[in-house]
Amino acid sequence: MAIAKAIRKSDKQFVAVTCHYDILEWLQPDWVLYTDDMRFEVTAGKFFRPTVELEVRQCSRQLWSLFRRYHYLNYDLHVSSHCYAALHNGEPIAFIAINHFPHPTKKNIKTIHRLVVLPDYQGIGIGTKLLNVVASFYKKQGFAVHITTSNPALNRTLSRSGWILVRLGRVKDSGRNFSLDKTCSKTRNTATWKYKG
């Protein structure tokens, strides 16, 4: 689906050669040449993307080992992280970790620590769905949920998915020596969003 979306947004043409018929619903091709019987078929508008049904469950931090290599912050999670997985046919395909944010005056802030979707499932909105389900769960408990990201695609998605932009730009260096400097966003432009619902 991600390939189909990218091609349709471009002025390029794309020819896929495969022995798998199960990708047709996802690619939604304009035409197909079936080489087993040399049949040519115009298929524009014929194929419809299948529905992906997900189940969200709380999980242990150990599940992070399945997802960590697909995230640029691939070291260990914070020990206080609460973790959730999106399951498709019983298999985990997306992961999110959320932490309590230690604010000096506001004691009800939760922040998204990690959000990862396995590569085979990226580009169809699963990460956003999981993020919104978890944020909604915490908002109903009286928490404000924030996420900080430098990912341009995620920023575009959040701007139209029930989130409010609360900060844009780099985090100022406080002068302190952080032991987790690699987690800080002093060197990259980021945006912080608050879940509105």
C-alpha positions, 0 to 999 in steps of 0.5 A: 500500500505504501508503494501504491501511495507513493507512485500515485503521488508521483509522475512515475509509472511502476511495473511490479513483477511477482508470483504472489496474487495477494499483493493485488488488493494492496497495489491496486494496479491499473492492469495485470498480465497473468503469465500462467495463462498469458491473460491481460486484464484491465483492473483499474478500480477492480481491487479494494484494499482489505480491512486490517483488524487490530487488537491493542493489548498492554504488553511487557517491555521485553516485546521492545526487542522485536521492534527496537531495530526499526526505531532510530532510538534503539536502546533500552526503554525507560524502566517505568515505561508502560507498553502496548502492542497492536496485534494483527491475527494474534501477532504484534505488528506495532509497539508503543511505550508511554512514560510519566513526564516529570514536570515541576508543577503539572503532575498529569502529563504522559509522554510517548516514549517510542512508537514503531510499526514493523516495516511490512505494515508501515504506511497504512495508518496503523501507528496513528491508530495505535497512538490515538487509542493509547492517548485516548485511554490515558486522556480518559484517566485525566492525563494530558498526553504529549508526543515529541517527534522530528518525523515529517510524515508523523507531524503531518499526520498529527496535524490532522488527527486530533492533536494540537501543536504546542512547541516547534523547534529545537529544545534549548540546551539547559547546560546540564550534563545529561547521561541520556544525551542521545535522547535529547532533541538539542540537535534536531528540529522537533514538534511537540503535540498534545492529544485533543481527541 
